[in-house]
Amino acid sequence: MFPSRFHKLVLCSVALASLAACSPSPDNKPPAGAGGPPPAEVNVMTVKAASVDLTTDLPGRLQAVRTAQVRARVEGMVDKILFKEGADITAGAPLFQIDPRAYRAALDAARADAQAADQVLQRSQALLSARGVSQQEYEAAQTRAKQAQAALAKATIDYENAMTTAPISGRVGHALVTEGTLVGRGDATPLVTIDQMDPIYVNFNQSESELFGLRQSIKQGRAKVGASLNVQLLLPDGSVYAQSGKLRLSEQTVDVNTGNVFLRAEFPNPQRELLPGSFVRVRISQARMDQAIAVPQRAVQMNSNGAYVLSLTPDNKVVPTPIQIGPMSGDLWVVTGGLSEGTRIVVDGVQKAKPGATVKPVDPASPAASAASASMLASSAAAPASATSQQGR
């Protein structure tokens, strides 16, 4: 009986303690630890004016600097294919061997005929002074010797063309014929294509209206011509190609059908990463603005009223701020109005930053944030060592 009565007393004491803990305090304040969720943590940046390059992203297509379509220059049967498809070759490398026997025989005959004609010419020249032959006979021997030399030259070229070689250095494609194919009959049969890929061209177009707007900005003093035209290549995954390019051509006429101006840039391609025919995007810097405010593209939101950013008050409350945006500078929007220096705006975590809510701002560029990040890394590195030390004890 006694143990049962004792257990009931213990249970009642625990229940009363729980009720006391859950009941409000006399001054109607919530108990400690019962507050709302902590403020959302967001990455912010402090707006500053600086010089920025004005850029334009345009679609383009890669093109080999030189492309050679190798064709059969003589008629015959393909005996051998002498290259590895897809390999890099140098100019003059052998590609196809066309059956050379008929051309070798024609060359031997032409060589013998040229030698005979030359001997006749030499005898005629010796007899001409002794009046053993007439001037007319001597001139005929001269003509015959020249014709024989011309026939010998043609036979030599035909024999050499039976071995098809690479006209340029580059990457060779796949063979368009196989051994045993009769080529060169009636037309010059295509055999293979060679592309010179380093460097490589990218062709793109820019609308005349964009160029006109840029010229007007420069004329009105809002922008100025950049010191150099910087050209970058954006790969299909959105990354920037490691090597910068050079603008090689900007036509001075507008296409009447499209209203565009044709441009061409050249990029180094030592690793053959860029393939002719691929579609890319070109980022070209054509002007510069001094003391302009630029913010990351991901920080700019859009609604029916236009563009806006989420700015922070001194007490870290979120306020939507309408802005006017202008041209791009890489992945930054140039803000032409609505934003002043020193304003803090949300860059990452905009989904968590509700208007009117209080947030916890983190500026990755600030020294304090860098020190906190280094401290966290040091703590995580020291934790395993501490655990190992305790296990050793």
HUNORFEN-V943335 format. One record per helix or strand of 2 or more residues. SS is the DSSP state (A for helix, B for strand). FROM is the first residue (numbers start at 0). TO is the last residue. Records with the same first field share a line. If there is no record, write none. Layout:
SS = FROM-TO + FROM-TO
This chain:
A = 1-21 + 100-128 + 134-160 + 207-218 + 296-298 + 366-391
B = 39-45 + 48-70 + 75-80 + 87-88 + 93-97 + 162-164 + 169-171 + 181-182 + 189-206 + 223-233 + 244-249 + 259-266 + 278-295 + 300-302 + 305-311 + 316-321 + 323-328 + 331-336 + 343-347 + 357-361
